[in-house]
Every structure is written in structure tokens, then in C-alpha cells.
Amino acid sequence: MKKQLGPSDAIFPVPAALIVSGIKEKANIITLAWIGVASSTPPTIGISVRKQRYTLELIRKTGEFSVNFPGASLYKQVDYCGMTTGRKTDKFKETQLTPIESKKIKPPIIKECPYNIECRVSKEIIIGDYIHILGEVLESHVDLDKVDNSKRAGFDMSKIDPLVYFAQAREYWRVGEKLGDSYSVGNQIKKKS
Ligand SMILES: Cc1cc2nc3c(=O)[nH]c(=O)nc-3n(C[C@H](O)[C@H](O)[C@H](O)COP(=O)(O)O)c2cc1C
């Protein structure tokens, strides 16, 4: 038996990512949970931003944004960037997060976030109160101290310690232990049958 919860908008877990828009001292950070991969070819990330967000104005000015994935320890800074507007607050200054130059876009990436993606807007889709923005990925970065060329990703995921978000509960969590390798462990079921 199951209890129906109604038309929920929340899937879980999702990242709580920090998106940077704008340039230099006008750069702004927003926390977004409605974010996902839209395509691998071309590599494209989708973000959903409410129409009234200051971030939307800034993204439209340059047509670019960076996506920064915080480690779990940054959960307070993440929450702060999700409760204050860049219209009134310099969120880089208040959180003491550090903007560093991107390689291919004008908005900076965030030094303290271990994994960063540079995007150029390829499409906007209106969905109710939101604008879903598709951003083609132009470059990505990982902290040098997380690099491990023996791993498939080229870095060690356990050192990234990504922050995850349970939107329905409004709770920040960290990831547990690795269970297995994808496109591989499923074979154990096939072999039995
Ligand atoms: C955990 C978390 C997730 C959020 N996810 C989204 C989201 O996906 N889309 C959105 O428009 N706002 C989201 N918000 C709200 C914005 O981050 C918030 O309104 C922010 O203050 C807007 O910043 P800005 O005015 O500088 O653009 C989220 C907030 C939190 C705390």
C-alpha cells in the first residue's frame, strides 16, 4: 500500500548548486536545486530559475553562467545564497567565497567549490513561474588535489564530498559510501538468470 502525496515537484536527492552570473565585482551567486543534465552531446545543463530572480537578469545580460558544486562543508554558505538577493547583497563578500576567472565565459567560478562548469545559454523555455535555461558546457574544472587518473572520472569522488539536498524535507545531507560500479554490477543479476 502507498499513500498519495499529490503532484510533488521534488525528486531526491538533488544537488544544491551555486550558479554564478554577472561579471567581476557585480558577479552574483544563487543557490539552485532545480538543475540537471539535459544532454551529453552537446554537453548541456538545464537550470530552472523563477522569473523574478535577479540572477535571471544577470544571465540574460551575458548569456553565460557558471555552475559550482559545493562540498558538504559549505552548506551554510549555500543556504545563505538561497535566502538573500544579489540586488541588495554582495554574496561573495558576505560568504567569503572567492571568485576566480573562468576560462571561456565572463562570470567567474567559485574557488572553494571543488567542481565547476562553464556554460553558455543555448535556449530558454518558459514553464509556468520558471524559466528553464539550457546552458551548453564550454569547460569544466576540478581541484588539483582531487585529481586521480586511476579513476574513470579523472578525480576521486570521495574527496569531492558533494552536498546533496532533499527538497521535500528542506534538508542538506552528504553522500554515503560507494556501492558499486555502474554498467557493471547489473551483470551480476544477468549471470544468475
Ligand atoms: C536549497 C535551495 C534551493 C533553491 N533552488 C532554487 C531553484 O531551483 N530555482 C529558483 O529560482 N530559486 C531557488 N532557490 C531560491 C533562490 O536561491 C533565492 O530566491 C535567492 O535569494 C535568489 O537570489 P538572487 O535574487 O540573487 O538571484 C533555492 C533556495 C534554496 C535555499
The ligand as a Tripos MOL2 file, in Angstrom:
@<TRIPOS>MOLECULE
LIG
   31    33     1     0     0
SMALL
NO_CHARGES

@<TRIPOS>ATOM
      1 C1         18.2910   24.9220   -1.1970 C.3       1 LIG1
      2 C2         17.6960   25.9740   -2.0850 C.ar      1 LIG1
      3 C3         17.3690   25.6800   -3.3890 C.ar      1 LIG1
      4 C4         16.8270   26.6570   -4.2400 C.ar      1 LIG1
      5 N1         16.5170   26.3210   -5.5340 N.ar      1 LIG1
      6 C5         16.0060   27.2630   -6.3590 C.ar      1 LIG1
      7 C6         15.7270   26.9360   -7.7240 C.ar      1 LIG1
      8 O1         15.9520   25.8250   -8.1890 O.2       1 LIG1
      9 N2         15.2200   27.9210   -8.5240 N.ar      1 LIG1
     10 C7         14.9980   29.1900   -8.0630 C.ar      1 LIG1
     11 O2         14.5420   30.0630   -8.8480 O.2       1 LIG1
     12 N3         15.2420   29.5200   -6.7670 N.ar      1 LIG1
     13 C8         15.7710   28.6000   -5.9240 C.ar      1 LIG1
     14 N4         16.0650   28.9240   -4.6070 N.ar      1 LIG1
     15 C9         15.8020   30.2920   -4.1390 C.3       1 LIG1
     16 C10        16.9070   31.2930   -4.5560 C.3       1 LIG1
     17 O3         18.1850   30.7600   -4.3130 O.3       1 LIG1
     18 C11        16.7330   32.6080   -3.7650 C.3       1 LIG1
     19 O4         15.4780   33.1870   -4.0620 O.3       1 LIG1
     20 C12        17.8470   33.6190   -3.9590 C.3       1 LIG1
     21 O5         17.8160   34.5040   -2.8780 O.3       1 LIG1
     22 C13        17.7390   34.4150   -5.2740 C.3       1 LIG1
     23 O6         18.9490   35.1190   -5.4630 O.3       1 LIG1
     24 P1         19.0980   36.3800   -6.4760 P.3       1 LIG1
     25 O7         17.9700   37.3240   -6.1710 O.co2     1 LIG1
     26 O8         20.4350   36.9690   -6.0890 O.co2     1 LIG1
     27 O9         19.0490   35.8680   -7.8740 O.co2     1 LIG1
     28 C14        16.6040   27.9670   -3.7580 C.ar      1 LIG1
     29 C15        16.9380   28.2680   -2.4230 C.ar      1 LIG1
     30 C16        17.4820   27.2850   -1.5930 C.ar      1 LIG1
     31 C17        17.8310   27.6210   -0.1550 C.3       1 LIG1
@<TRIPOS>BOND
     1     1     2 1
     2     2     3 ar
     3     2    30 ar
     4     3     4 ar
     5     4     5 ar
     6     4    28 ar
     7     5     6 ar
     8     6     7 ar
     9     6    13 1
    10     7     8 2
    11     7     9 ar
    12     9    10 ar
    13    10    11 2
    14    10    12 ar
    15    12    13 ar
    16    13    14 ar
    17    14    15 1
    18    14    28 ar
    19    15    16 1
    20    16    17 1
    21    16    18 1
    22    18    19 1
    23    18    20 1
    24    20    21 1
    25    20    22 1
    26    22    23 1
    27    23    24 1
    28    24    25 2
    29    24    26 1
    30    24    27 1
    31    28    29 ar
    32    29    30 ar
    33    30    31 1
@<TRIPOS>SUBSTRUCTURE
     1 LIG1         1 GROUP 0 **** ****
